[in-house]
Amino acid sequence: MCLYCSKCDEALASPLPHTAFTSSSVFSNGYAAGYAKLNRRGGAGGWSPLDSDHYQWLQVDLGSRKQVSAIATQGRYSSSDWTTRYRLLYSDTGRNWKPYHQDGNIWSNMRAGFEGF
């Protein structure tokens, strides 16, 4: 995952420590949420939740309020595992989550060819 701020082309997620990333579950230590960064080969090459986790989520704490202008995802390094669909929610507190709205509608990445969270 890569997040970009609106007034620059610098990635927001890449420099964050592993502790800024949390998730609903982890397949094993090598698949921890902290490995959910673009172009990283550490651990098993990315975050993977448990197969039995049907409500998977990944949370990134940016440390302070930021305006995000783009989000990029990629498959786990050296694997056929990848995100096919996701919803974007945001929070200032980490407790009260709001869906991101675009043109008055709740936005989710559900383009053709994408089929699962």
C-alpha positions in Angstrom: 0.0 0.0 0.0 1.2 3.5 -0.8 -0.4 6.8 0.2 0.5 10.1 -1.3 -0.1 13.5 0.1 -1.9 16.1 -2.0 0.7 18.8 -2.1 3.7 16.6 -3.0 4.7 13.4 -4.7 6.2 11.8 -1.6 4.9 8.5 -0.3 3.4 8.8 3.2 3.3 5.1 4.2 6.8 4.0 3.1 8.8 5.8 5.8 6.3 4.8 8.6 7.5 2.2 11.2 6.0 -1.3 11.4 4.1 -0.2 14.5 2.0 2.3 12.4 0.3 -0.7 10.7 -2.2 -2.9 12.3 -4.6 -5.5 10.9 -7.5 -7.7 11.6 -5.3 -10.8 11.6 -1.9 -12.1 10.4 -1.2 -15.3 8.6 2.2 -15.6 10.5 5.0 -13.3 11.7 6.5 -12.9 8.2 3.1 -11.6 6.9 2.7 -8.8 9.5 0.8 -5.6 8.8 4.0 -3.6 8.8 5.1 -5.3 5.6 2.1 -3.7 3.7 4.3 -1.2 1.9 5.0 -1.0 -1.8 8.1 -2.5 -3.3 9.2 -4.1 0.0 10.7 -7.6 0.1 11.0 -7.9 3.9 9.2 -10.7 5.7 7.1 -12.8 3.3 6.9 -9.8 0.9 3.7 -8.2 2.2 0.8 -8.5 4.6 -1.5 -11.5 4.6 -4.4 -12.1 6.9 -5.6 -15.5 8.1 -7.6 -17.5 5.5 -10.4 -17.8 8.0 -10.6 -14.0 8.4 -13.7 -13.0 6.4 -13.6 -9.3 7.6 -10.1 -8.4 6.8 -8.8 -4.9 7.4 -5.5 -3.0 7.4 -5.1 0.2 9.4 -2.4 2.8 8.8 -1.7 5.5 11.4 -0.2 8.4 9.5 0.7 10.1 12.9 -1.1 13.3 12.2 -3.9 14.6 9.9 -2.9 14.4 6.2 -4.7 15.0 3.0 -4.3 11.9 0.9 -4.4 12.3 -2.9 -3.7 8.7 -4.1 -3.6 5.1 -2.9 -1.7 2.3 -4.6 -1.7 -1.4 -3.9 0.3 -4.3 -5.3 0.5 -8.1 -4.8 2.7 -9.7 -2.2 6.3 -10.1 -3.5 7.0 -13.4 -5.3 3.4 -14.6 -4.9 0.0 -14.6 -6.6 -1.6 -13.0 -3.5 -3.1 -9.5 -4.1 -5.9 -7.2 -3.1 -8.7 -7.3 -5.5 -11.1 -4.9 -3.9 -11.2 -2.5 -0.9 -13.1 0.2 0.9 -11.6 3.3 2.3 -12.5 4.6 5.7 -10.8 7.3 7.7 -10.6 8.5 11.3 -8.9 11.2 13.4 -9.3 9.2 16.5 -8.9 5.6 15.5 -12.4 4.8 16.9 -15.0 6.6 14.8 -14.5 5.5 11.2 -16.2 7.3 8.3 -16.4 6.0 4.7 -14.7 8.2 2.1 -17.2 9.9 -0.1 -16.6 10.9 -3.7 -19.3 12.9 -5.6 -21.7 12.3 -2.7 -21.4 8.5 -2.8 -19.4 6.1 -0.6 -16.3 5.2 -2.6 -14.9 1.7 -2.9 -12.4 0.2 -5.4 -14.6 -2.2 -7.3 -13.4 -1.9 -10.9 -13.9 -4.6 -13.4 -11.7 -7.6 -12.7 -11.7 -6.9 -9.0 -13.7 -9.4 -6.9 -13.1 -9.7 -3.1 -11.7 -7.9 -0.2 
